């Protein structure tokens, strides 16, 4: 899917997307719970890439992190700012080129259910930017093998790269980061956590 088409789709559905905040929040909570067991959010600076209406960012914020969310859809960000803008900074940005952020800008850089929607070459560009602006940790919450037939059908309609993502993403991820971990969360989803530094590095 082209960047322009993707942006237009999310701009066009933003007015109704926020109506699904509650079920999406329920979907995200198990991932946040497991991620919170792996990482200490308290006092950390976190960048959420592809933040959409801000649900994943807000769940991290509740864990006492200082969160910034970025997205390429201004319409989605309008919904996020309306709901969570008092607590979270939301910025319009292209995740493939985060030139406005310096190297090592955030303690943790994360995204949820974003990378499966694009081809490998674009995923790689985003992962490299996530690595650059993270001080050390990058955490991805996304699909794993074992999704339901209905979900697979919806991803096919969306023309996402769901199949290749679930088959190959961990290898892609571990080729960029070190000390990687894949943690199943529930059927069809997993957390992928990687470090930019060696485990014994300061």
Secondary structure, DSSP 8 states (H G I E B T S, - for coil): --HHHHHHHHHHHHHHHGGGHHHHHHHHHHHHHHHHHHS--TT-EEEEET-TTSHHHHHHHHTT-EEEEEES-HHHHHHHHHHHTTT-EEEE--TT--TTS-TT-EEEEEEES-GGGS-HHHHHHHHHHHHHHEEEEEEEEEE-S---HHHHHHHHHHT--HHHHHHHHHHHHHHHSEEEEEEEEETTEEEEEEESS-TT--
